[in-house]
């Protein structure tokens, strides 16, 4: 588990800044503003990624999913998983996971009265330990279908770690479960991608921009739902997309 590390930027707090949040520190704001200086549409990409999460979660709830695990959840903000899921099915249960302790502190404070939702400190690279925790098992029955979110988190781990994470999820969840995933890419902005990636240079993780073909490999062994792996705002959009960004790929898979 990582410490607070307020003296260096953290992905959850950079993302919080882009979403208009206030739970960030000067190093986070410096990193976030660097990205904006490279490409002013990056905060819009963060909002579009959150909108993809909401659409995909509602779709899962409409398909009968009542338990959700959001790994790399980031700081609480409007339209988070429990709100999207419970807007369709009020009995939905949600476990949020992030490796920044500030997420645990703020999340538990905000969700203190919500008995169907909890927040844990954990890491996508330690999924077996995470999935076996009593706190998670109190809300999630892995013998029943579950939606696992790896939204904007795998680009913070190596290729091998990312592959191991999605394979571990597939091996542990029941048939009928869903994998919701997004990953940053260079393909939509090849001339700006290298400079934008420097946003993450001083974080503990760095970032790995992946092409569409690579992101598609994460869904091997899953039934990849239409429209497949596509830019985040193009995954089952609910409005116009002609002015949308091309910074992230997204997809949803179902375990047969």
PyMOL commands that set and color helices and strands:
alter all, ss='L'
color gray80, all
select helices_A, chain A and resi 11-18+26-38+42-62+81-88+101-110+124-131+134-137+154-156+159-172+193-200+212-217+232-234
alter helices_A, ss='H'
color red, helices_A
select strands_A, chain A and resi 67-71+93-98+117-121+147-151+178-184+223-224+230-231+248-254
alter strands_A, ss='S'
color yellow, strands_A
deselect
rebuild
show_as cartoon
